[in-house]
Amino acid sequence: KVNINVAGNNTLENKLIGNVNTPAPIAEAGGKIFTKTEEALMLTSRPKYKYILGLDFVTSKFSINLNNTLFGPTKFSNADLFDKDALRVEFTPNVLTDLGVTYAFTDRISLSVTAQNIFDVYPKWKLVALNSDGQATLNDADALRLQKNALTFNGRYSITTYDGSQFNQLGTTFMSQLIFKL
């Protein structure tokens, strides 16, 4: 038996309605309770769309499933950016592929092995200027390096930033399960 699965979602509109009022004592101290980072967390940091196309092949003993997940674009005003009004992190759409194989020894015992992100896909991101100050940072190699270091744990994890959690950030991962049904 072969099954085809299609699923997805679109975020058509995600916007803030009204103003966020910072309490007077916080405002008087120069603080805000709703920064660009909080705004991004609520409105733009999750994918604009996500679609999954899956195939399942099932026999009496074996089942194999293959899923492709397309993550749409996201935008994030990261808390570590020196000037959140000048720069933003943007993630480009990408596809992750997962493969699972299950073998049923009996009606009650089966073994499942899954490989997630089998093509070892990582998020692709870039810094985008929001104004002339941001463009000046992008044009200055030292300033740009400092920004990237702040986003990627001093450049040690340049494949991703900590706000790309919609993607598998660990590369290809494997899982196996021995399942007993009572």
BALOBA-1460 file (C-alpha; in Angstrom, 3 decimals):
// residues 182
<rec num="1" residu="k" x="0.000" y="0.000" z="0.000"/>
<rec num="2" residu="v" x="1.284" y="3.487" z="-0.867"/>
<rec num="3" residu="n" x="0.035" y="6.630" z="0.853"/>
<rec num="4" residu="i" x="0.718" y="10.219" z="-0.126"/>
<rec num="5" residu="n" x="0.480" y="12.824" z="2.634"/>
<rec num="6" residu="v" x="0.279" y="16.567" z="2.080"/>
<rec num="7" residu="a" x="0.066" y="19.097" z="4.895"/>
<rec num="8" residu="g" x="0.867" y="22.745" z="5.318"/>
<rec num="9" residu="n" x="0.075" y="26.101" z="6.735"/>
<rec num="10" residu="n" x="0.328" y="29.722" z="5.645"/>
<rec num="11" residu="t" x="0.456" y="32.726" z="7.912"/>
<rec num="12" residu="l" x="-1.502" y="35.225" z="5.854"/>
<rec num="13" residu="e" x="-1.286" y="38.109" z="8.265"/>
<rec num="14" residu="n" x="0.457" y="38.473" z="11.568"/>
<rec num="15" residu="k" x="0.497" y="42.009" z="12.914"/>
<rec num="16" residu="l" x="0.369" y="43.953" z="16.139"/>
<rec num="17" residu="i" x="-2.894" y="45.756" z="16.738"/>
<rec num="18" residu="g" x="-2.612" y="48.850" z="18.904"/>
<rec num="19" residu="n" x="0.280" y="50.088" z="20.993"/>
<rec num="20" residu="v" x="2.215" y="48.349" z="23.713"/>
<rec num="21" residu="n" x="2.372" y="50.677" z="26.682"/>
<rec num="22" residu="t" x="5.516" y="50.518" z="28.754"/>
<rec num="23" residu="p" x="4.833" y="51.211" z="32.440"/>
<rec num="24" residu="a" x="5.997" y="54.691" z="33.477"/>
<rec num="25" residu="p" x="8.799" y="53.590" z="35.864"/>
<rec num="26" residu="i" x="10.342" y="51.403" z="33.160"/>
<rec num="27" residu="a" x="9.962" y="54.079" z="30.471"/>
<rec num="28" residu="e" x="11.445" y="56.741" z="32.783"/>
<rec num="29" residu="a" x="14.481" y="54.511" z="33.285"/>
<rec num="30" residu="g" x="14.899" y="54.324" z="29.477"/>
<rec num="31" residu="g" x="13.560" y="50.795" z="29.162"/>
<rec num="32" residu="k" x="10.930" y="49.090" z="27.031"/>
<rec num="33" residu="i" x="8.850" y="45.999" z="27.631"/>
<rec num="34" residu="f" x="8.295" y="45.356" z="23.931"/>
<rec num="35" residu="t" x="11.493" y="45.607" z="21.879"/>
<rec num="36" residu="k" x="12.223" y="44.706" z="18.262"/>
<rec num="37" residu="t" x="13.234" y="41.264" z="19.518"/>
<rec num="38" residu="e" x="9.863" y="40.623" z="21.174"/>
<rec num="39" residu="e" x="8.108" y="41.963" z="18.098"/>
<rec num="40" residu="a" x="10.052" y="39.536" z="15.899"/>
<rec num="41" residu="l" x="9.364" y="36.632" z="18.260"/>
<rec num="42" residu="m" x="5.636" y="37.292" z="18.016"/>
<rec num="43" residu="l" x="5.285" y="38.324" z="14.375"/>
<rec num="44" residu="t" x="8.100" y="37.309" z="12.009"/>
<rec num="45" residu="s" x="10.429" y="34.728" z="13.545"/>
<rec num="46" residu="r" x="8.395" y="31.652" z="12.622"/>
<rec num="47" residu="p" x="8.148" y="30.528" z="9.018"/>
<rec num="48" residu="k" x="5.681" y="32.389" z="6.811"/>
<rec num="49" residu="y" x="4.648" y="28.962" z="5.503"/>
<rec num="50" residu="k" x="5.474" y="25.293" z="6.058"/>
<rec num="51" residu="y" x="4.534" y="22.411" z="3.786"/>
<rec num="52" residu="i" x="5.112" y="18.691" z="4.122"/>
<rec num="53" residu="l" x="4.970" y="16.120" z="1.341"/>
<rec num="54" residu="g" x="5.221" y="12.539" z="2.535"/>
<rec num="55" residu="l" x="5.156" y="9.094" z="1.005"/>
<rec num="56" residu="d" x="4.458" y="5.905" z="2.943"/>
<rec num="57" residu="f" x="5.088" y="2.443" z="1.529"/>
<rec num="58" residu="v" x="3.573" y="-0.324" z="3.668"/>
<rec num="59" residu="t" x="3.781" y="-4.105" z="3.332"/>
<rec num="60" residu="s" x="2.847" y="-6.792" z="5.860"/>
<rec num="61" residu="k" x="6.262" y="-6.570" z="7.609"/>
<rec num="62" residu="f" x="7.914" y="-3.353" z="6.376"/>
<rec num="63" residu="s" x="6.903" y="0.262" z="6.250"/>
<rec num="64" residu="i" x="9.003" y="3.048" z="4.792"/>
<rec num="65" residu="n" x="8.165" y="6.717" z="5.028"/>
<rec num="66" residu="l" x="9.815" y="9.672" z="3.383"/>
<rec num="67" residu="n" x="8.895" y="13.242" z="4.331"/>
<rec num="68" residu="n" x="10.047" y="16.483" z="2.758"/>
<rec num="69" residu="t" x="9.361" y="19.609" z="4.822"/>
<rec num="70" residu="l" x="9.628" y="23.053" z="3.228"/>
<rec num="71" residu="f" x="10.158" y="25.857" z="5.730"/>
<rec num="72" residu="g" x="9.329" y="29.344" z="4.466"/>
<rec num="73" residu="p" x="11.235" y="32.571" z="5.106"/>
<rec num="74" residu="t" x="11.581" y="34.199" z="8.510"/>
<rec num="75" residu="k" x="12.852" y="37.552" z="9.734"/>
<rec num="76" residu="f" x="14.342" y="38.167" z="13.138"/>
<rec num="77" residu="s" x="15.590" y="41.174" z="15.081"/>
<rec num="78" residu="n" x="18.058" y="39.227" z="17.139"/>
<rec num="79" residu="a" x="18.730" y="40.381" z="20.722"/>
<rec num="80" residu="d" x="22.496" y="40.225" z="20.060"/>
<rec num="81" residu="l" x="22.438" y="42.679" z="17.161"/>
<rec num="82" residu="f" x="24.147" y="45.887" z="18.211"/>
<rec num="83" residu="d" x="21.484" y="48.010" z="16.532"/>
<rec num="84" residu="k" x="18.172" y="46.188" z="16.103"/>
<rec num="85" residu="d" x="16.723" y="49.181" z="14.262"/>
<rec num="86" residu="a" x="19.460" y="48.970" z="11.630"/>
<rec num="87" residu="l" x="19.853" y="45.233" z="10.941"/>
<rec num="88" residu="r" x="17.756" y="42.094" z="10.780"/>
<rec num="89" residu="v" x="18.523" y="38.399" z="10.293"/>
<rec num="90" residu="e" x="16.633" y="36.755" z="7.427"/>
<rec num="91" residu="f" x="16.376" y="33.016" z="6.844"/>
<rec num="92" residu="t" x="15.712" y="31.748" z="3.320"/>
<rec num="93" residu="p" x="13.315" y="28.865" z="2.581"/>
<rec num="94" residu="n" x="14.766" y="25.380" z="2.737"/>
<rec num="95" residu="v" x="13.703" y="21.721" z="2.528"/>
<rec num="96" residu="l" x="14.529" y="19.033" z="5.086"/>
<rec num="97" residu="t" x="14.095" y="15.350" z="4.249"/>
<rec num="98" residu="d" x="13.438" y="12.582" z="6.784"/>
<rec num="99" residu="l" x="13.421" y="8.828" z="6.139"/>
<rec num="100" residu="g" x="12.013" y="6.128" z="8.412"/>
<rec num="101" residu="v" x="11.968" y="2.343" z="8.115"/>
<rec num="102" residu="t" x="9.996" y="0.012" z="10.376"/>
<rec num="103" residu="y" x="10.062" y="-3.773" z="10.468"/>
<rec num="104" residu="a" x="7.318" y="-5.684" z="12.307"/>
<rec num="105" residu="f" x="8.644" y="-8.910" z="13.808"/>
<rec num="106" residu="t" x="5.188" y="-9.766" z="15.124"/>
<rec num="107" residu="d" x="1.903" y="-7.939" z="15.672"/>
<rec num="108" residu="r" x="3.332" y="-6.728" z="19.000"/>
<rec num="109" residu="i" x="7.054" y="-6.190" z="18.355"/>
<rec num="110" residu="s" x="8.619" y="-3.887" z="15.780"/>
<rec num="111" residu="l" x="11.885" y="-2.056" z="15.176"/>
<rec num="112" residu="s" x="11.960" y="1.430" z="13.730"/>
<rec num="113" residu="v" x="14.997" y="3.365" z="12.445"/>
<rec num="114" residu="t" x="14.683" y="7.019" z="11.422"/>
<rec num="115" residu="a" x="17.167" y="9.413" z="9.838"/>
<rec num="116" residu="q" x="16.175" y="13.063" z="10.129"/>
<rec num="117" residu="n" x="17.583" y="15.656" z="7.739"/>
<rec num="118" residu="i" x="19.243" y="12.972" z="5.610"/>
<rec num="119" residu="f" x="20.836" y="15.513" z="3.242"/>
<rec num="120" residu="d" x="22.428" y="17.423" z="6.160"/>
<rec num="121" residu="v" x="20.699" y="20.734" z="5.330"/>
<rec num="122" residu="y" x="21.339" y="23.739" z="7.561"/>
<rec num="123" residu="p" x="19.550" y="27.084" z="7.651"/>
<rec num="124" residu="k" x="20.764" y="29.753" z="5.267"/>
<rec num="125" residu="w" x="20.696" y="33.243" z="6.738"/>
<rec num="126" residu="k" x="21.971" y="36.708" z="6.020"/>
<rec num="127" residu="l" x="22.047" y="40.094" z="7.656"/>
<rec num="128" residu="v" x="19.847" y="42.672" z="5.951"/>
<rec num="129" residu="a" x="20.170" y="46.439" z="6.356"/>
<rec num="130" residu="l" x="17.011" y="48.241" z="7.449"/>
<rec num="131" residu="n" x="18.450" y="51.738" z="6.963"/>
<rec num="132" residu="s" x="21.666" y="53.595" z="6.106"/>
<rec num="133" residu="d" x="23.240" y="52.733" z="9.493"/>
<rec num="134" residu="g" x="22.662" y="49.061" z="8.796"/>
<rec num="135" residu="q" x="24.115" y="49.387" z="5.304"/>
<rec num="136" residu="a" x="27.185" y="51.096" z="6.771"/>
<rec num="137" residu="t" x="27.649" y="48.094" z="9.086"/>
<rec num="138" residu="l" x="27.322" y="45.669" z="6.184"/>
<rec num="139" residu="n" x="29.895" y="47.677" z="4.199"/>
<rec num="140" residu="d" x="32.428" y="47.684" z="7.084"/>
<rec num="141" residu="a" x="34.171" y="44.275" z="7.229"/>
<rec num="142" residu="d" x="35.175" y="44.608" z="10.901"/>
<rec num="143" residu="a" x="31.721" y="45.753" z="12.034"/>
<rec num="144" residu="l" x="30.098" y="42.963" z="10.004"/>
<rec num="145" residu="r" x="32.445" y="40.367" z="11.561"/>
<rec num="146" residu="l" x="31.517" y="41.602" z="15.053"/>
<rec num="147" residu="q" x="27.807" y="41.307" z="14.239"/>
<rec num="148" residu="k" x="28.223" y="37.771" z="12.881"/>
<rec num="149" residu="n" x="30.292" y="36.775" z="15.924"/>
<rec num="150" residu="a" x="27.554" y="38.071" z="18.230"/>
<rec num="151" residu="l" x="24.929" y="36.022" z="16.372"/>
<rec num="152" residu="t" x="26.906" y="32.789" z="16.072"/>
<rec num="153" residu="f" x="28.573" y="32.371" z="19.449"/>
<rec num="154" residu="n" x="31.839" y="34.049" z="18.365"/>
<rec num="155" residu="g" x="31.673" y="32.431" z="14.956"/>
<rec num="156" residu="r" x="31.874" y="28.892" z="16.332"/>
<rec num="157" residu="y" x="28.455" y="27.966" z="14.928"/>
<rec num="158" residu="s" x="28.288" y="30.012" z="11.769"/>
<rec num="159" residu="i" x="25.917" y="27.546" z="10.113"/>
<rec num="160" residu="t" x="23.088" y="28.904" z="12.194"/>
<rec num="161" residu="t" x="22.087" y="31.451" z="14.767"/>
<rec num="162" residu="y" x="20.232" y="30.630" z="17.935"/>
<rec num="163" residu="d" x="16.992" y="31.994" z="16.494"/>
<rec num="164" residu="g" x="16.820" y="29.482" z="13.618"/>
<rec num="165" residu="s" x="15.048" y="26.919" z="15.746"/>
<rec num="166" residu="q" x="12.499" y="26.068" z="13.069"/>
<rec num="167" residu="f" x="15.275" y="24.137" z="11.329"/>
<rec num="168" residu="n" x="17.127" y="21.033" z="12.406"/>
<rec num="169" residu="q" x="20.356" y="22.636" z="13.617"/>
<rec num="170" residu="l" x="22.115" y="19.374" z="14.428"/>
<rec num="171" residu="g" x="22.539" y="18.114" z="10.870"/>
<rec num="172" residu="t" x="21.600" y="14.515" z="10.181"/>
<rec num="173" residu="t" x="20.353" y="12.696" z="13.268"/>
<rec num="174" residu="f" x="19.423" y="9.067" z="13.773"/>
<rec num="175" residu="m" x="16.914" y="7.436" z="16.049"/>
<rec num="176" residu="s" x="15.903" y="3.823" z="16.575"/>
<rec num="177" residu="q" x="13.063" y="2.337" z="18.575"/>
<rec num="178" residu="l" x="12.225" y="-1.146" z="19.629"/>
<rec num="179" residu="i" x="8.463" y="-1.117" z="20.195"/>
<rec num="180" residu="f" x="6.570" y="-3.602" z="22.366"/>
<rec num="181" residu="k" x="2.769" y="-3.417" z="22.363"/>
<rec num="182" residu="l" x="0.930" y="-4.859" z="25.328"/>
